Amino acid sequence: MRRFCLLLIVSMTTPALTLAQATDTSARAGIETFNRAFDQATRDMDNKATVALWEDDGVSLLPSTRPIVGKKAIGQMIETVVAQFPGARMEKFESACFDITVSGDLASEWCTEHQIVQLGAGKPPFDGWGKMLLVLHRGTDGKWRLKQEMWNQAAPPDSTAKTGR
């Protein structure tokens, strides 16, 4: 009888586990699609595409600033920064994201990024490293968007390190 109960329990939970695994795989694929779109928008310095990756009520937490609340305010902040550097162009942008955690329609991940921006007008290029913590939300359309972001400056990685962590 115990063996029957155990087999019954296993047979009942296996489809649920398979569904959960499929859902997790689908969510991760959607987040990876988001990450590629985020990277491309950054490389292209495409402010419209970047803003489109945000939820309407998204919050950006940048160093030494007040929280920037809402897609409109985030877009205005991006435009203000870009306007300070006319002729700037992205020379290089690389990022890597780790530890994707999905809970229903919310997910989190942390990322490292490196960018080199040619500022023009004889100014030296910006060569910066950063770390980001992202909270993503899956909309009713199935797309993942930024709900919250926290970014801070990072030191360049140690060339002798074996991992990005």
PASEBA-1860 file (N, C-alpha, C; in nm, 3 decimals):
! residues 165
1> MRRFCLLL> 0.082/-0.119/0.000/0.000/0.000/0.000/0.087/0.126/0.000 ~ 0.194/0.127/0.080/0.283/0.244/0.082/0.342/0.270/-0.055 ~ 0.382/0.161/-0.121/0.441/0.176/-0.253/0.340/0.238/-0.349 ~ 0.216/0.197/-0.343/0.111/0.251/-0.428/0.093/0.400/-0.401 ~ 0.090/0.437/-0.273/0.074/0.579/-0.237/0.191/0.661/-0.289 ~ 0.311/0.611/-0.274/0.429/0.681/-0.321/0.423/0.698/-0.472 ~ 0.387/0.592/-0.544/0.375/0.601/-0.689/0.266/0.700/-0.730 ~ 0.157/0.701/-0.656/0.047/0.793/-0.685/0.093/0.938/-0.664
9> IVSMTTPA> 0.163/0.963/-0.555/0.213/1.097/-0.527/0.311/1.141/-0.635 ~ 0.405/1.054/-0.671/0.503/1.087/-0.774/0.433/1.114/-0.906 ~ 0.338/1.030/-0.942/0.270/1.048/-1.071/0.186/1.175/-1.072 ~ 0.135/1.217/-0.957/0.054/1.339/-0.951/0.141/1.464/-0.952 ~ 0.260/1.459/-0.893/0.343/1.579/-0.884/0.433/1.597/-1.005 ~ 0.465/1.491/-1.077/0.554/1.502/-1.192/0.499/1.598/-1.297 ~ 0.370/1.592/-1.337/0.321/1.690/-1.434/0.332/1.834/-1.382 ~ 0.309/1.854/-1.253/0.319/1.988/-1.196/0.463/2.038/-1.202
17> LTLAQATD> 0.558/1.949/-1.171/0.699/1.988/-1.179/0.737/2.019/-1.323 ~ 0.692/1.939/-1.416/0.722/1.962/-1.556/0.664/2.095/-1.602 ~ 0.541/2.128/-1.562/0.479/2.255/-1.597/0.558/2.370/-1.535 ~ 0.598/2.355/-1.408/0.675/2.461/-1.342/0.809/2.482/-1.412 ~ 0.874/2.371/-1.451/1.001/2.382/-1.521/0.983/2.450/-1.657 ~ 0.876/2.416/-1.728/0.849/2.478/-1.858/0.820/2.626/-1.842 ~ 0.744/2.660/-1.738/0.712/2.801/-1.712/0.840/2.878/-1.679 ~ 0.927/2.818/-1.594/1.053/2.882/-1.558/1.142/2.899/-1.681
25> TSARAGIE> 1.147/2.799/-1.767/1.227/2.808/-1.890/1.174/2.918/-1.979 ~ 1.042/2.927/-1.991/0.980/3.031/-2.073/1.009/3.170/-2.015 ~ 0.998/3.183/-1.883/1.025/3.311/-1.818/1.171/3.352/-1.840 ~ 1.262/3.259/-1.822/1.404/3.289/-1.842/1.433/3.330/-1.987 ~ 1.369/3.263/-2.081/1.387/3.300/-2.222/1.337/3.442/-2.246 ~ 1.225/3.478/-2.185/1.173/3.614/-2.199/1.265/3.717/-2.136 ~ 1.325/3.683/-2.023/1.419/3.774/-1.956/1.545/3.789/-2.039 ~ 1.592/3.682/-2.098/1.709/3.690/-2.185/1.679/3.776/-2.308
33> TFNRAFDQ> 1.556/3.767/-2.360/1.514/3.854/-2.471/1.516/4.000/-2.426 ~ 1.464/4.025/-2.306/1.470/4.161/-2.249/1.615/4.208/-2.240 ~ 1.704/4.124/-2.186/1.844/4.163/-2.169/1.909/4.198/-2.303 ~ 1.880/4.120/-2.407/1.937/4.152/-2.539/1.884/4.286/-2.591 ~ 1.754/4.311/-2.571/1.695/4.439/-2.614/1.756/4.556/-2.536 ~ 1.777/4.537/-2.406/1.839/4.640/-2.322/1.981/4.670/-2.370 ~ 2.057/4.563/-2.397/2.193/4.580/-2.446/2.194/4.655/-2.580 ~ 2.106/4.615/-2.672/2.104/4.677/-2.804/2.065/4.824/-2.795
41> ATRDMDNK> 1.963/4.855/-2.715/1.920/4.994/-2.700/2.034/5.078/-2.642 ~ 2.109/5.022/-2.549/2.223/5.094/-2.489/2.333/5.113/-2.592 ~ 2.369/5.005/-2.664/2.473/5.016/-2.767/2.439/5.122/-2.871 ~ 2.313/5.124/-2.911/2.269/5.218/-3.015/2.241/5.358/-2.959 ~ 2.248/5.373/-2.828/2.211/5.498/-2.761/2.072/5.541/-2.809 ~ 1.983/5.443/-2.816/1.846/5.464/-2.864/1.757/5.490/-2.742 ~ 1.738/5.617/-2.710/1.664/5.653/-2.590/1.519/5.606/-2.595 ~ 1.456/5.613/-2.711/1.318/5.570/-2.725/1.306/5.419/-2.695
49> ATVALWED> 1.398/5.341/-2.750/1.397/5.196/-2.724/1.425/5.165/-2.577 ~ 1.515/5.243/-2.516/1.546/5.222/-2.375/1.423/5.250/-2.288 ~ 1.358/5.362/-2.312/1.240/5.398/-2.233/1.128/5.296/-2.252 ~ 1.116/5.240/-2.372/1.012/5.140/-2.398/1.031/5.014/-2.313 ~ 1.150/4.993/-2.260/1.177/4.875/-2.178/1.135/4.893/-2.032 ~ 1.079/5.009/-1.998/1.038/5.040/-1.862/0.887/5.025/-1.845 ~ 0.846/4.987/-1.724/0.705/4.992/-1.684/0.668/5.140/-1.666 ~ 0.542/5.171/-1.682/0.497/5.311/-1.666/0.532/5.366/-1.528
57> DGVSLLPS> 0.527/5.280/-1.425/0.555/5.324/-1.288/0.693/5.280/-1.239 ~ 0.785/5.256/-1.334/0.919/5.211/-1.298/0.993/5.311/-1.212 ~ 1.094/5.261/-1.139/1.174/5.346/-1.050/1.322/5.318/-1.077 ~ 1.397/5.425/-1.102/1.541/5.414/-1.120/1.610/5.475/-0.999 ~ 1.699/5.397/-0.939/1.774/5.441/-0.821/1.921/5.453/-0.859 ~ 1.962/5.574/-0.887/2.099/5.601/-0.927/2.175/5.663/-0.811 ~ 2.307/5.652/-0.812/2.386/5.708/-0.702/2.367/5.859/-0.689 ~ 2.364/5.906/-0.569/2.362/6.050/-0.537/2.247/6.126/-0.602
65> TRPIVGKK> 2.136/6.058/-0.625/2.017/6.125/-0.680/1.894/6.077/-0.605 ~ 1.788/6.152/-0.617/1.660/6.108/-0.563/1.605/5.999/-0.655 ~ 1.517/5.914/-0.606/1.455/5.815/-0.695/1.388/5.884/-0.814 ~ 1.405/5.826/-0.931/1.341/5.876/-1.052/1.221/5.785/-1.076 ~ 1.101/5.840/-1.061/0.979/5.759/-1.060/0.898/5.784/-1.187 ~ 0.870/5.677/-1.258/0.784/5.684/-1.375/0.861/5.687/-1.505 ~ 0.804/5.621/-1.605/0.866/5.613/-1.737/0.894/5.751/-1.795 ~ 0.801/5.843/-1.779/0.819/5.978/-1.834/0.940/6.047/-1.771
73> AIGQMIET> 0.951/6.041/-1.639/1.064/6.104/-1.569/1.196/6.036/-1.605 ~ 1.194/5.906/-1.620/1.316/5.833/-1.658/1.358/5.876/-1.798 ~ 1.263/5.888/-1.889/1.293/5.934/-2.025/1.350/6.075/-2.025 ~ 1.294/6.163/-1.943/1.344/6.301/-1.934/1.487/6.304/-1.880 ~ 1.514/6.219/-1.781/1.649/6.213/-1.725/1.748/6.167/-1.831 ~ 1.712/6.066/-1.907/1.801/6.017/-2.013/1.827/6.127/-2.116 ~ 1.722/6.195/-2.158/1.737/6.304/-2.257/1.825/6.417/-2.203 ~ 1.811/6.448/-2.075/1.892/6.553/-2.013/2.040/6.515/-2.015
81> VVAQFPGA> 2.070/6.391/-1.981/2.209/6.346/-1.980/2.266/6.348/-2.122 ~ 2.192/6.296/-2.218/2.241/6.291/-2.356/2.263/6.432/-2.410 ~ 2.175/6.526/-2.376/2.187/6.664/-2.424/2.316/6.731/-2.375 ~ 2.370/6.683/-2.263/2.493/6.740/-2.209/2.616/6.700/-2.289 ~ 2.599/6.599/-2.377/2.713/6.547/-2.453/2.676/6.534/-2.601 ~ 2.654/6.647/-2.669/2.618/6.638/-2.810/2.731/6.572/-2.890 ~ 2.694/6.485/-2.979/2.793/6.415/-3.061/2.852/6.292/-2.996 ~ 2.809/6.261/-2.875/2.861/6.141/-2.808/2.814/6.016/-2.882
89> RMEKFESA> 2.900/5.914/-2.880/2.860/5.787/-2.941/2.920/5.672/-2.860 ~ 2.843/5.566/-2.854/2.886/5.448/-2.780/2.990/5.374/-2.864 ~ 3.108/5.358/-2.808/3.213/5.282/-2.877/3.205/5.135/-2.838 ~ 3.172/5.109/-2.711/3.171/4.970/-2.664/3.072/4.959/-2.549 ~ 2.992/4.854/-2.550/2.906/4.824/-2.436/2.900/4.673/-2.420 ~ 2.931/4.627/-2.299/2.924/4.485/-2.266/2.851/4.471/-2.133 ~ 2.772/4.366/-2.123/2.709/4.339/-1.994/2.695/4.189/-1.976 ~ 2.681/4.150/-1.853/2.657/4.010/-1.818/2.563/4.009/-1.699
97> CFDITVSG> 2.460/3.924/-1.705/2.362/3.917/-1.596/2.366/3.780/-1.531 ~ 2.335/3.777/-1.403/2.351/3.656/-1.322/2.230/3.638/-1.230 ~ 2.215/3.515/-1.184/2.121/3.480/-1.076/1.978/3.525/-1.102 ~ 1.926/3.493/-1.220/1.786/3.523/-1.249/1.699/3.446/-1.152 ~ 1.611/3.517/-1.084/1.515/3.456/-0.993/1.376/3.500/-1.036 ~ 1.288/3.403/-1.060/1.153/3.433/-1.108/1.054/3.392/-1.000 ~ 0.959/3.483/-0.973/0.850/3.455/-0.880/0.723/3.511/-0.942 ~ 0.650/3.424/-1.012/0.529/3.468/-1.081/0.564/3.564/-1.191
105> DLASEWCT> 0.505/3.684/-1.186/0.530/3.785/-1.289/0.637/3.885/-1.250 ~ 0.714/3.854/-1.146/0.828/3.937/-1.106/0.956/3.854/-1.117 ~ 1.064/3.921/-1.149/1.193/3.853/-1.157/1.300/3.953/-1.114 ~ 1.413/3.900/-1.070/1.527/3.985/-1.038/1.653/3.921/-1.095 ~ 1.750/4.005/-1.118/1.882/3.961/-1.163/1.980/4.073/-1.131 ~ 2.107/4.036/-1.125/2.207/4.141/-1.110/2.301/4.130/-1.229 ~ 2.354/4.246/-1.269/2.434/4.252/-1.391/2.558/4.337/-1.368 ~ 2.659/4.311/-1.448/2.774/4.398/-1.456/2.774/4.461/-1.595
113> EHQIVQLG> 2.829/4.580/-1.604/2.835/4.645/-1.736/2.963/4.725/-1.749 ~ 3.006/4.736/-1.874/3.123/4.817/-1.907/3.089/4.893/-2.034 ~ 3.116/5.023/-2.033/3.091/5.103/-2.152/3.201/5.204/-2.174 ~ 3.228/5.223/-2.302/3.321/5.327/-2.344/3.242/5.416/-2.438 ~ 3.233/5.544/-2.402/3.157/5.640/-2.481/3.251/5.750/-2.528 ~ 3.255/5.769/-2.658/3.330/5.881/-2.715/3.244/6.005/-2.697 ~ 3.295/6.104/-2.624/3.216/6.221/-2.590/3.224/6.332/-2.695 ~ 3.321/6.326/-2.783/3.333/6.428/-2.887/3.390/6.558/-2.833
121> AGKPPFDG> 3.402/6.656/-2.921/3.449/6.791/-2.887/3.584/6.788/-2.814 ~ 3.669/6.691/-2.847/3.801/6.684/-2.787/3.805/6.635/-2.643 ~ 3.691/6.593/-2.591/3.687/6.544/-2.454/3.738/6.399/-2.450 ~ 3.803/6.360/-2.339/3.846/6.221/-2.329/3.724/6.129/-2.320 ~ 3.737/6.005/-2.367/3.623/5.913/-2.362/3.587/5.877/-2.217 ~ 3.460/5.846/-2.198/3.413/5.792/-2.070/3.436/5.642/-2.077 ~ 3.505/5.587/-1.979/3.530/5.443/-1.970/3.484/5.399/-1.832 ~ 3.361/5.347/-1.823/3.303/5.319/-1.694/3.256/5.175/-1.677
129> WGKMLLVL> 3.261/5.132/-1.554/3.213/5.000/-1.512/3.101/5.020/-1.412 ~ 3.003/4.933/-1.415/2.893/4.944/-1.320/2.834/4.809/-1.283 ~ 2.753/4.813/-1.177/2.676/4.697/-1.132/2.531/4.741/-1.125 ~ 2.442/4.653/-1.164/2.299/4.685/-1.162/2.223/4.572/-1.092 ~ 2.120/4.610/-1.021/2.023/4.516/-0.969/1.892/4.551/-1.037 ~ 1.834/4.456/-1.108/1.713/4.481/-1.184/1.597/4.400/-1.128 ~ 1.483/4.464/-1.117/1.357/4.395/-1.087/1.271/4.413/-1.212 ~ 1.229/4.301/-1.267/1.151/4.301/-1.390/1.008/4.258/-1.362
137> HRGTDGKW> 0.916/4.305/-1.445/0.775/4.266/-1.434/0.730/4.216/-1.571 ~ 0.660/4.103/-1.570/0.604/4.050/-1.695/0.464/4.107/-1.712 ~ 0.443/4.180/-1.820/0.314/4.241/-1.847/0.213/4.141/-1.900 ~ 0.091/4.186/-1.915/-0.015/4.099/-1.968/0.015/4.056/-2.111 ~ 0.103/4.129/-2.180/0.144/4.091/-2.316/0.257/3.988/-2.315 ~ 0.302/3.947/-2.195/0.409/3.848/-2.183/0.549/3.905/-2.188 ~ 0.563/4.035/-2.213/0.695/4.096/-2.221/0.743/4.140/-2.084 ~ 0.873/4.123/-2.062/0.936/4.166/-1.937/0.983/4.309/-1.953
145> RLKQEMWN> 0.957/4.391/-1.850/0.999/4.531/-1.850/1.060/4.565/-1.714 ~ 1.139/4.672/-1.713/1.201/4.718/-1.589/1.096/4.776/-1.496 ~ 1.092/4.724/-1.376/1.006/4.777/-1.270/1.091/4.865/-1.178 ~ 1.210/4.815/-1.146/1.303/4.890/-1.061/1.444/4.857/-1.103 ~ 1.529/4.960/-1.091/1.670/4.943/-1.123/1.751/5.016/-1.018 ~ 1.859/4.953/-0.977/1.956/5.021/-0.891/2.091/5.001/-0.956 ~ 2.161/5.110/-0.978/2.291/5.106/-1.046/2.394/5.173/-0.957 ~ 2.515/5.119/-0.958/2.626/5.189/-0.894/2.754/5.162/-0.971
153> QAAPPDST> 2.850/5.247/-0.948/2.979/5.236/-1.015/3.053/5.114/-0.962 ~ 3.132/5.053/-1.048/3.210/4.936/-1.008/3.355/4.955/-1.053 ~ 3.443/4.884/-0.988/3.583/4.883/-1.030/3.597/4.785/-1.147 ~ 3.692/4.808/-1.235/3.716/4.710/-1.341/3.749/4.575/-1.277 ~ 3.711/4.467/-1.343/3.738/4.336/-1.285/3.888/4.308/-1.277 ~ 3.923/4.231/-1.179/4.062/4.187/-1.162/4.092/4.088/-1.274 ~ 4.192/4.114/-1.353/4.224/4.027/-1.467/4.267/3.889/-1.422 ~ 4.301/3.872/-1.295/4.340/3.739/-1.248/4.221/3.662/-1.191
161> AKTGR> 4.105/3.728/-1.180/3.988/3.660/-1.124/3.938/3.555/-1.221 ~ 3.882/3.447/-1.168/3.832/3.337/-1.249/3.685/3.350/-1.280 ~ 3.614/3.442/-1.214/3.472/3.455/-1.235/3.432/3.603/-1.229 ~ 3.317/3.635/-1.285/3.268/3.772/-1.283/3.201/3.810/-1.153 ~ 3.195/3.719/-1.057/3.124/3.744/-0.933/3.210/3.798/-0.825
END
